[in-house]
Amino acid sequence: MPEQETARYKIFIAAEAEAVWDEITKRGDLQKAMFNNYLDCVELAAGEPFRMLSPSRQLVSVFGKILEVEAPHRYKHTMAFTNIDEPPATVTHLITPVEGGVEYEMLLEGLVAGSKSGKQMASGMVMIAKTLKALAETGRPSFGVRLLHRLFAVMEPLSPKSVRQEHWTLEQLRSRKA
């Protein structure tokens, strides 16, 4: 079995726990902190598969299975990229009320040491946390993140056919390991 790593990132957010929770579990609208994707699942409940859809809803970047939902403090799921054939990792979002706001923590477990997906997840979690903070505190992501979202939209037609949503339906994901 390959060596595994863990990554952790914590940040203070001057907002109520429910506001942070709503942003990371939002369905039906873009999750700007999650790379401007839609969270797609039948139900936000343990055991349910999910996928993250592009703004056009034509591409799937990430898929996994929901492991725990304890609103508004803990959301845990597996996660794997559709374009990288590597084992899933486990992602835990923790929201802890503190004076003046919350401490938001993202924990990544089971990252394959030195893997492409592990590196992407570890660097992506910093951007997710900082964008979540900006959204909760100001109502919008930073200018750089907004530019990145536009770049993703421009690049979408160049994405491989293998990540199109018809290859990653929720029904298909029910039988997958992640």
TITOR-73344 format. One line per field, with one value per residue (C-alpha): residue number from 1; residue in one letter; x, y, z. Coordinates in pm, 1 decimal. Layout:
BEGIN
seq (NUM;...)
type (A;...)
xx (X;...)
yy (Y;...)
zz (Z;...)
This chain:
BEGIN
seq (1;2;3;4;5;6;7;8;9;10;11;12;13;14;15;16;17;18;19;20;21;22;23;24;25;26;27;28;29;30;31;32;33;34;35;36;37;38;39;40;41;42;43;44;45;46;47;48;49;50;51;52;53;54;55;56;57;58;59;60;61;62;63;64;65;66;67;68;69;70;71;72;73;74;75;76;77;78;79;80;81;82;83;84;85;86;87;88;89;90;91;92;93;94;95;96;97;98;99;100;101;102;103;104;105;106;107;108;109;110;111;112;113;114;115;116;117;118;119;120;121;122;123;124;125;126;127;128;129;130;131;132;133;134;135;136;137;138;139;140;141;142;143;144;145;146;147;148;149;150;151;152;153;154;155;156;157;158;159;160;161;162;163;164;165;166;167;168;169;170;171;172;173;174;175;176;177;178)
type (M;P;E;Q;E;T;A;R;Y;K;I;F;I;A;A;E;A;E;A;V;W;D;E;I;T;K;R;G;D;L;Q;K;A;M;F;N;N;Y;L;D;C;V;E;L;A;A;G;E;P;F;R;M;L;S;P;S;R;Q;L;V;S;V;F;G;K;I;L;E;V;E;A;P;H;R;Y;K;H;T;M;A;F;T;N;I;D;E;P;P;A;T;V;T;H;L;I;T;P;V;E;G;G;V;E;Y;E;M;L;L;E;G;L;V;A;G;S;K;S;G;K;Q;M;A;S;G;M;V;M;I;A;K;T;L;K;A;L;A;E;T;G;R;P;S;F;G;V;R;L;L;H;R;L;F;A;V;M;E;P;L;S;P;K;S;V;R;Q;E;H;W;T;L;E;Q;L;R;S;R;K;A)
xx (0.0;138.4;250.4;-25.9;-17.1;-247.2;-288.9;-464.7;-551.5;-726.0;-853.1;-1061.9;-1379.5;-1577.5;-1917.8;-2180.3;-2133.5;-2455.3;-2327.8;-2007.4;-2200.1;-2447.4;-2165.9;-1986.1;-2306.2;-2500.3;-2685.8;-2862.8;-2624.9;-2255.1;-2017.4;-1767.6;-1531.3;-1527.1;-1380.3;-1715.5;-1881.5;-2224.7;-2258.0;-2477.2;-2628.7;-2975.5;-2957.8;-2693.4;-2673.9;-2421.7;-2381.5;-2491.1;-2264.2;-2194.7;-2020.9;-1903.7;-2035.0;-1886.4;-2091.3;-2228.8;-2315.4;-2141.4;-1822.4;-1751.5;-1427.3;-1462.8;-1672.2;-1706.0;-1931.1;-2072.5;-1961.7;-2094.8;-2327.8;-2359.5;-2500.7;-2357.9;-2028.8;-1899.2;-1916.1;-1702.6;-1673.4;-1439.1;-1302.4;-1129.3;-1065.4;-1234.6;-925.1;-671.4;-683.6;-574.7;-743.1;-981.3;-886.7;-1112.2;-1203.6;-1339.4;-1476.0;-1495.5;-1669.3;-1611.6;-1774.0;-1524.1;-1550.5;-1628.5;-1688.7;-1576.4;-1263.1;-1287.8;-1063.8;-1018.0;-852.8;-737.9;-657.8;-540.2;-351.4;-110.6;234.6;375.2;69.9;-68.1;-411.4;-259.3;-59.4;-363.3;-586.4;-334.4;-280.8;-649.3;-758.2;-575.0;-757.9;-1090.2;-1047.4;-937.5;-1218.9;-1469.9;-1346.6;-1381.5;-1731.4;-1853.1;-1700.2;-1745.6;-1994.1;-1754.7;-1431.7;-1105.4;-1031.5;-776.2;-1029.1;-1290.1;-1033.6;-956.8;-1328.7;-1342.4;-1034.3;-1198.2;-1504.6;-1288.8;-1091.2;-1398.1;-1437.7;-1080.1;-1151.2;-1122.0;-1438.9;-1377.4;-1487.0;-1822.3;-2112.7;-2271.4;-1970.6;-2014.6;-2386.8;-2495.4;-2628.2;-2285.1;-2116.7;-2329.8;-2130.6;-1784.4;-1539.9;-1488.5)
yy (0.0;344.1;578.1;817.0;1176.3;1411.1;1784.3;2035.5;2403.2;2628.3;2980.3;3222.7;3346.9;3636.8;3482.0;3257.6;2881.4;2851.9;3095.0;2896.7;2567.9;2696.1;2787.9;2451.1;2246.3;2470.1;2292.9;2452.3;2748.3;2782.8;2720.1;2995.9;2868.5;2525.6;2643.0;2784.4;2443.6;2304.8;2039.9;1772.6;1497.1;1354.8;1421.0;1565.2;1250.6;985.4;717.9;937.1;990.2;1343.7;1519.0;1873.9;2013.3;2299.8;2620.5;2490.3;2161.9;1977.5;1868.6;1685.9;1778.3;1583.4;1295.5;1113.2;977.2;1167.8;1008.2;1239.1;1537.8;1711.9;2057.6;2313.8;2177.0;1872.5;1760.8;1463.5;1296.8;1110.6;1290.6;1200.6;1388.4;1263.7;1332.9;1157.3;783.2;778.0;658.7;893.9;1092.0;1182.2;1547.6;1673.9;2026.9;2136.0;2455.7;2547.0;2856.9;3086.4;3441.5;3673.3;3399.1;3046.5;2847.4;2665.5;2364.5;2142.9;1807.9;1586.3;1226.4;936.6;1143.0;922.7;1065.7;1255.9;1190.9;1441.8;1446.7;1476.5;1781.6;1941.2;1876.8;2012.4;2334.8;2367.4;2351.0;2677.3;2856.3;2704.4;2821.2;3173.4;3206.8;3078.4;3343.7;3620.4;3506.1;3483.4;3816.4;4030.1;3845.7;3792.7;3612.3;3799.1;3955.6;3681.7;3406.3;3578.7;3588.0;3220.0;3138.1;3317.8;3132.5;2800.1;2896.7;2986.6;2660.8;2438.3;2351.9;2220.5;1965.2;1595.3;1408.6;1169.1;1433.5;1508.3;1469.1;1179.7;966.9;1056.8;1028.0;986.3;641.6;537.8;683.2;471.5;168.6;331.8;310.6;683.1)
zz (0.0;-90.7;184.9;291.0;408.1;594.8;535.9;760.4;723.1;978.2;939.2;1148.1;978.1;1123.3;1052.8;1205.3;1176.8;974.2;708.2;659.6;664.5;405.3;169.3;183.1;154.6;-85.5;-365.1;-659.7;-677.3;-750.5;-462.3;-528.4;-259.2;-424.7;-754.7;-871.8;-906.2;-823.4;-552.7;-708.3;-495.2;-441.7;-69.6;161.9;375.2;474.4;210.0;-80.2;-382.7;-499.1;-782.8;-846.4;-1175.3;-1376.7;-1410.8;-1744.4;-1566.2;-1850.8;-1672.3;-1347.4;-1173.3;-848.5;-717.4;-389.5;-120.5;175.2;502.2;776.9;794.2;1130.8;1055.5;1107.8;1239.7;1051.5;689.4;583.8;244.7;15.2;-287.8;-611.4;-934.4;-1250.6;-1461.1;-1234.1;-1175.7;-812.4;-492.9;-314.3;-7.0;283.4;338.3;669.4;708.0;1072.0;1183.1;1546.5;1701.1;1873.8;2001.1;1710.4;1452.0;1375.7;1325.9;994.2;950.6;648.1;705.4;417.2;504.0;294.4;38.7;-153.0;-74.7;-371.7;-590.6;-838.4;-673.9;-326.9;-430.0;-597.1;-295.7;-45.9;-240.4;-325.8;36.2;112.1;-169.7;-62.4;298.3;202.2;-50.1;203.7;447.2;186.6;89.7;449.9;550.9;237.4;18.8;-270.6;-353.1;-410.8;-747.6;-822.6;-752.0;-970.7;-1253.6;-1199.1;-1224.6;-1560.2;-1680.7;-1589.5;-1797.2;-2098.2;-2069.1;-2025.4;-2397.5;-2395.5;-2121.5;-2208.2;-2302.9;-2014.7;-1760.0;-1923.1;-1685.8;-1876.3;-1773.3;-1406.3;-1328.8;-968.5;-1057.1;-1188.8;-881.6;-645.8;-760.0;-746.5;-457.3;-387.2)
